[in-house]
Amino acid sequence: MNSKITILLIEDESSISKLITKLLTSQNYKVLSTSTAKDGLSIITSHCPDVVLLDLGLPDMDGLDIIRQVRSWSSLPIIVISARTQEKEKVLALDLGADDYISKPFGNAELLARVRTVIRHSNKLNTNTPLYKRPYYAKGLKIDFEKHLLTINGEPIHLTQIEFKIISLLAQNSGSVITYSTIISNIWGPYVDDNNRILRVNMANIRRKIEANPAEPQYILTEVGIGYRMIEDEAE
């Protein structure tokens, strides 16, 4: 199945580009690569790859501008791979529409896992039965979106309307980090005060209800300073 999946790598460091290309081709992905933003945008429009791996520090254009341009017309999965480690850079890339962000250096297993996640999520959204209509399931936790019901090992867990909306948003994007501002905007609207306190309070309540140990969550993971990531959906 992977042989049909094309990944575009936009990376100007040749050594990193070679390593990533070798890794991906070993997993039977088709890899297109370029070192410039101009060529990357051209390949995106001409070849319609399934996933883009994007370095932000390109010689001819900032990678953030590529995200802006692509998101104006396409929902193509974009994973940022960058040496920029500041939280504000990660948040900006994700808020502009990147699906995930991996900091250099990274492990091979982590990169492959992130690629599989965006591919699975993209495929689910392209089916006639979108993820938000099909129940989410992972480690005994099940969310039935249509029935507004969350159960753990078959036992119903009572959530408030806001709590259910938050966990549903995370589950519908399972495996990907969702920024604080994205969650707040989706749940409370674009004009609410961009203050994470209301989100933190609700998240603490959610974790108290669903996690065996809220201090060491297994379902909803915190990306410090950035947002939250719900573990990958296990349902077929």
N, C-alpha and C positions, 0 to 999 in steps of 0.2 A: 504493500500500500504506500509506503514512504517514497517509492521510486517516482510517484506521480507528483510529489510535493516539491515545489521550487522555492528556494530560499535565496533572497538577495542580500548579500553582505556589502555594506558600505563602510569601509574601514581603510584608513590611509597608512596604517603601520603594517608594512608588508609581512613582518614576522607573525604578527597576530592574525592577519588575514589568512596566511598559509595554514596556521594551526587550526583555526576555526573551520576553514574549508576542508582540511583533512578529516577533522572530527565529524563534520556533517556528512561528508561523502561516505565515510565508513558506516554510517547509519542509513545509507541508501537515499539520502536527500539529493536533489539536484541543486547545485550551488552556482549562482551567478555572483560575480564580485566586481567591485570597482573602488577606486580610491578617492573619487570626487563626487560632490553633491550633484553637479550638473549631469554627469553620466548616470548617477543613481536615479534621479528623477526621470530621465529618459528611459531607463530600463523598466521602471515601475509602470510607465504609460504604455510601453511597447510589449512587454512580456507578462505583465500582470502576475507577479510572483505571489505565492501563498503567504509568505512571511518576509518581513524586512528586519534585518539586524543592523542597527544604525549606531555608528560612532558619532558623538556630538562635535568633536574637535576636528573638523575637516578643513582642508586648505582653502577651499573656495567659498564656503558657506557654512554658517553654524547649523548643526544638525537640528536645532529647535525650529529653524525656518523650514526645513524639509517636512517636519511633522505638521507645521501650520499649513503648508501647501497641500500635502497629501490629504489631510483631514478636511479640506475644503470640498473634496469630491469623492473620497473613498474611506471605507472603514477597514481597509487592509491592516492586518495585525502588524504592529511595530514594536520591536523590543530594542530598547536603548542599551548599548554596551559602551560604557564611558569611564574614564579615569576621574571624572568630576564626582567628588564624593560629598559635596555640600548638600544638605537636605533641601535647600531652596531650589537647587538645580534639578533634583529628582522630582520634587513637587511640581515644578513648572513643566517639565517634560510630560509628566503623567496628566496634568491638568490640560495640556495642549492636545492630548489624545493618544500618547504612547500607551501601549497595553501593559508594558512591564519595563523594569529598569534593573540592569545588572551592573554592579561596580567592578572595575578591573582592580586587581586580578580576580578571576573567578575559576571555579572548578568545572571540569568537563561535564560531570553529572548534573550540576546545577543548570548549566546552559541548555543541555538536552531536555531537562525536565521543564524548563520555562518554554522552550519551543513546542514541546508536546502539549503543554497546557493551552497556549494560544491557538494551536491548530484544532484541538478538541473543541474549545469554546467557539471558534469561528465556524466549525462544521455544524455544531449544534444550532447556532443562530441561522444557518442556511437551510435547515430542514423545515418540513411542514409542521413539525411539532417542536416549537422553540423551547429552550430550557425553562423559561418562566412558566410554561404550561405543564412541563413534566416535573415530577417531584425530584428534589435534590436529596441525595443520600451519601453519607460518609460516616464511618465509625459508629454506626447505630443511630445517628441523628438523621431524621427525615423531615423535610419541609414540603408539605403539599400546598403549593401556591394558590390553587383554585379554592381549596377548602379553608385556607388561612389557618393551617394546623401544623404545629411542630411537635414531633414526638422523639423521645430517646428510648431506644430499645422497646418501642411500642407504647411507652407511657407518655400521655399528653403533657406538655409543658405550657403553662399559661404565660403569654406575653401580652403586653399592651399593644395597641395598634401601632404606635411609633416604633416600639421594639421589633415588632414583626416586619415592619417596612425596612428597618435597618438591616436585619439579618437576611431578608429576602434579597435586597440589593447586593449584599456581599455574596450570597449563594449563587445568584444569577451570573456573577463574575468570578466564581470560585477559581482559586489558583492565581488570580491577578490581584495586585495591590490596588486599592481604591483610596484616593487621597481624602483627608479630612474634609476639604472644601467641597469635593464632589459629593460626598455623602450628605453633608449639611445642605447643599443646594438641592439635591434630589429629594430629601426628606422634608426640609422646612421651607424650601423655596429660595430663589436667587437673591431676595432682598433682606434675608435674615442677617443679623449681625454675625460676621465670620468669627465666632468665638467657639473654640473647641469644647468649652466646659459642658454645654448641654449634651454634646455627643459623648463625652467621657462618662457623664453620669448615666446615660442610657446604656452605654457599653458595659459599664460596671454591673448594672442590673441584669443585662442579658447574660453576662458571664456567670454571675451568681446563680442564675437559673439553669444554665446548660452545662457548665463545666464542673467536673469533679473537684478540681482545684483551680479556682479562678486566678490564682497567682501564677499558675503554669498551664495556661489554656492549650487545649488540643484542637479546638475547632476554629477559633478566630484568633489569628496571630497579629501582633502589633509590629508594624514597621515604624520604628521610633522616629518621631518628627515628621512622618509622611502620611501614614494612614493605617488601614487594616487589610489583611489578606485572609480569606476563608479557605480552609483546606480544600483540595481538589475534589470535585464531585466524583463519586465512584460508580454512579448509575450508568448503565449501558444505554 
